[in-house]
Amino acid sequence: MENQNVHHIEREGRRITLIGTAHVSRESADLVEQVIAEEQPDTVCVELCKPRYEAIRKQDQWRETDIVKVIREKRTSILLSQLIMASLQRKIAQKFNITPGEEMLRAISRAEEIGARIVLADREIRVTLLRTWRMMGFWSKVNFLTEVLMSLFASEEITEEEIEKLKQHDVLELALQTVGDKLPGLKTTLIDERDLYLADTIGRASGERIVAVVGAGHVPGILAHFGEAIDIDALNHIPEKGLWSRFAGWFFSLAIVGLFIYGFVVSGSQASLKMITWWAAITASFSGLGALILLAHPLTILASALSAPITTLHPLLAAGWVAGLVEAALRKPQVRDFLALKDDITSVRGFFRNKITRLLLIVAVVNLTTSIGTFVAIPTIMRFL
């Protein structure tokens, strides 16, 4: 069929049909069904990874989330960023009255009907986010987190400019770009690497007739790299933390303890005691303030404050994790919170009302305010030297 969003590649006796979807109407979903019906492919590749596939196939998967396990495994930042992106996707879907991933769902459904193999062609979202995070410098991370958090407070109206973007990019890509436009360096891991990954996965798919469904924004990159030798292991590799990242926490802790000892040696026990007292008071106040801002349980606020003087001196602990675990024990999320999650993430009020998202925000905000408290405390305690 003739369509500007459909591209045919003939290679080594195989016919690969690449469909670029626009996501702004049901036309893309209809186009996917039509092409699959005409091509009768052996294999259908979709621009999904396993977690995203499960997310659109199992709309109630949030009920199975163990929020306490997420906090203990230090995965709150990943889950929170995924929910924020899901929030942006759902707002877009509501604007155009479409189901998120509808064209992918139809592609999978039609593939199952004709007995075609289904290939999840995209790189796992967790790998993409971790590679992005590890490759960013300190200030880039600060800017990125600011953009992510500010997206919660952005207007819920979709602008004409965003509508035009939807005609060229997939919904996930737009969600990522919404918080990454001000950081051009992110394009490599968020977009370019995924073009390479998709080109490799689609190129290695088995069968003589293959249909691949991807966002229109990825089509040029896939076509440009199709048939190239691509190091897929390198694209899946998560960079190790740098030497400074691994030991900075310990250096910081030892430096603060060193200040206490130095104060004792130079200025006496009274000065050292004042330094410790002020350190505890400032870090506790800022940590408790973070929990208070989000209207956490009084015992959560207390736990945040009490733990901060210790967690700020131990790089493997964080006041936010303590706050999250205490809040989860006192205000355990219920089934209705998981059921309401898909709607609550579309508004600022819902984000703060839902126990799941508020838990994640408590962890993030308490960690943030506690960090601010440490930087306020350092010059304060140095006055006693």
N, C-alpha and C positions, 0 to 999 in steps of 0.2 A: 504494500500500500504506500501511497505517496503522502508523506507528512514530515514537516520540518523537524519534528521531535523523534523521528524514527530513523535510525542509521543501520545500514547493513554492512557487515564485514565478511568477505569470502576469503577463507584461508585454509589451506591444506585439506580441501574437501569438506570443510565445515562452514556452515552459514550461521553467523552470530548476529542477532538483531538486538540493537541497543535502543532502549526507549528512555528518553529524557522526560521526566514528569515535572509538571509545573506546580501542582498542589493548590492552585487557587480556585479550582472548581472540580466538579465531578467528571469533567472532560478527560482528565488524565487517567482516572480509574477506568472510564469507558474505553479509552484508547488501549490500555493494557489488556483488557479482556478481548478486545477486537483483534489485536495483534497475536495473542496467544491462540485464539480460535483459528486464525488464518495460518499461522506458522506450524501449529501442532508440534511444539518442540519436544526434544528428549529431556531437556534440562531447562529449568527456569532459575535464574540468579536474581536475588533481590538485595537491595542495598540495606541490609540489616545485619547486625551481629546477634549472637545468641541472647544476650540480655534484652536487646530492643525487640527481638522477635517474641520473646516470652512476654514482654510488656504489652505488646499489641494483641497477642493471642489470649493472654490471661489478664483481663482487665482488673480482676480482683486479687492480683498477686501480692498487693501490699498487705493483705491480711496475714500473710505468712512471714512478714518481716519481724525479726527478733531485734527490737530497738536497743535492748540492753547489750546484746552481742555486738551490734554495730558500734556502740560507744566503746566497749571494751577492746574491740579490735582496731580502734582509732580510724574508723571509716566514715565518721560523721561528715567530714568536709566533702568527701566524694558523693555521699548520698544527698547532702544538701544541695550541691551544685547540680546533680541530676534532677532533683525536684524543681529547682529554679528554672532549668531548661525545659522541663516538662510543663511548667507554668506558662512559659512563653509559647510553647507549642500549642497548648490547650486554648490560650487566648486567641491565637491565630485560627485554630479550628473552629472556635465558636463564632468568630467574625465571619467566616465563609460557610458556616453550617456544614462542615465536613467532619468525618471521623478521622482522627490522627492516624496516618499510615493506611488510609483506605485503599490506595492503589496497590500497596504492598499486600494487604489482606486479600484483595481480589486476585492478585497474581498468584498467591499461594493457593487460594481456593481453586482457581482454574487449573493450576498445575496438578493438584490432587485429583481433580475430576478426570483429567486425561492420563493420569498415571506418570506424569513427568517427575524427574528428580528435582528436588529443591535445594539450592545452594545459598547459604547465608554468606554473602560476598564481602561484607564490610568488616573492617577491623573492630575489635571489641572496644566499646566506648570507654571502658576503664583504662585500657592501654593508651588510648588517645589522650585522655585527660591526664594520666600520670606522666606520659612523655612530654606533654605540654608543660606541666607543672615543674618537672625536673629540669627542663631546658631553660626555664625563665630565671632571670636574676632576681635579687631581693626586691628591688623597687618595681620591677615588672609584676612580681607577685602581689605587692601592695596595691598597685594600680588595678590589676585584674580582680582582686577580691573586692575592691571598692566598686568597680563596675558591676560585679555580680550582685552585691548587696543593694546597690542603687537601683538595679533593675526591678527589685521588689516594689519600689516606690514610684516607678515610672507610670505614666498615664496608661490606662488600659485601652485607649483608643489606638488602633492600628493606622499609621499614617499612609498617605499616598506613596511615599517613597518606599515604605516597607512592602506595600502591595506590589510595586514594581520589582522589588528584590525577589519576591515570592515567585515571580514568573521566570526567574533565572536560577534559583537555588532551592535545595530541598529544605524542609522545615527544620531538621536538626542543624543544618548548616547555618540557617538564618539565626537560630537560637544561639549558636556558638558565636556568630559574628556580632550579634547584638551586644555582647559583653567584650568582644575582642576587636572591634573596629579601631579602637584607639591604640591598639597594640599590634602593629603590622607583623611583628615577629611571630605571632601565633599562627599565621596563615600556613606556615610550613607543616606543622604537625596537625592542625585542624582540617586543612583542605588538601594541600599538595600531596602529603604522604598517603592520604586516603585515596586520591586519584590513582597513585601507583599501586596501592593494595587492591583496589577494585579491578584495575586493568589486569593484574596478575591472576587474581582469583577467577575472573570471567574467562581469561585466556586458557586457564588450566581445567575449566569445567569439561566434563565428559559429554559425549554425544555429538551427532552430526548437525543437529539443529538446536540452537541455544537462543533463548530470549533472556535479556538482562534488563531489569527495571532499576533505574537509578535517578537521582535528582538531576535536573537539566544542567545545573552548574558544574557537575562532575564530567559531563560528556566530553568537552574539549580536552580535558586532562587525560581521560581514559583513551580517547582516540590517539592522542599524541604519544602515549607510552605503550600502546597495545603492541604486543609482540616483542618488547624489549626484555632483556634478562634483568629481573628485579630481585633484589635480595630481600625476601619476605621476612627472614629471621631478623634482619636489621630493623625492619619496620615494626616488628613486634617486641624489640628489645626495650626494656625500661631502664634508662640510665641509672647507674648507682648514684647515691648521694655523694656530692663532692666532699673532699677532706674537711673543708671548713664547715659544711653543713652537718657532718657527722660529729664533729668535736666542738663546734661553737657553743653548744649548750653547756658542756662540761667546763670549757674555758670561762664562760660567763659565771657559772656557779662558783668555781674556784676563785675567781676574781672578787666576787662579793664577799665570800668567806674570808679571803685574804684581807679585805678592807676592815672587816670586824677585828681580825687578829692584829692588823697594823694599828688600828685605833686603840686597842688594849695596850700594845707595847709603847706607842708614842704618847698617848694622851691619858692612859689609865683605864681602870675598870669602869668608872662612871661614864666616861665618854663612849666606851664600847657598848655598855648597856643601853645608853641613849640611842646609839646607832641601830642596835637590834630592835629596840622598841619602836623607833620611827619606821624602820623597814617593815615591821609587822603591821603597824597601824595603817601605813599608806597602801601597801599591797592588799591588805584585807579590805580596806575601804573601797578601793577600785574594783576588786573582785565582787564584793557584795553588791556594789552599785550596778554591775552588769546584770546580775540576777534580778535585782530590783526593777531595772528598766523593763524587763520582760515579764514582770509580775509573777515571778517564780514563787513557789511555796516558801513561807517564812523559814522553814528548816533548811531549804535549799540555799536561801540567801545566807543563813548562818554557816552552813557547810562550806560554801564558797569562800566566805570571809576567813573562816578558821583554817582552811587548807592552803590558802594563797601564800602565806609566809613560808610554808614548807615547800609547796610545789614550785615556787619561783626559784628555789635553790636546788631543785632536782630536775635535771633535763628529761628524765623519763616519765615525769608526772605533769599533770596540768589541772589547774583549778576547774576548767570547763568540763573535764571528764568527771571530776568529783560531783560537780553541780548536776550534770546530766544523769548520772547514776542515781543520785538522791532524788531528783525530780521524777525519774522513771519509777522509783519505788513508791513514792508518795502519790503520784498522779499517773498511774499506769495507763497507757493508751488502751482504749477499748475497741471492740470490733467496729463500732459506729465511726470511730476516728479514721480507721482504715477505709471504710466505705465512703466517707465524706472527703477523703484526701484528694481525689481527682477533681472535685469542685472547689475545695478550699484553697488549693494552690493557685487558683486563678485570681486571687485578690489578696491585698495586704492584710485585710481584716481576717480572712480565712487562714492565712499563713500563721497569724498570731493566735487564732482561736483553736486550731487543730492541735491536739496534744503531741502529735508526732513531729510536725514541723516546728512547733514551739520548743520541743526538746532539743532539736538540732540547732535552732537559733540560740538557745540558752548556752549550749556548749561553745558555739562560735563566738558569741558576744562576751561571755565570761572570760574566755581565753584572751580576747582582744583587749578588754578593759584591764585585765590583770597585767598584760604586757605593757600597757600604757602606764599602769601603776609602778612597774619596776623602773621605767625610765624617769618617772617623777621622783621616785625614792632615792635613786643613786646620787643626784646632786644634793639632796637634802641630808643624807647621812654623811656626806663628805664634809659638810660644814663643821662636824664635830672633831675632825682630825687636827 
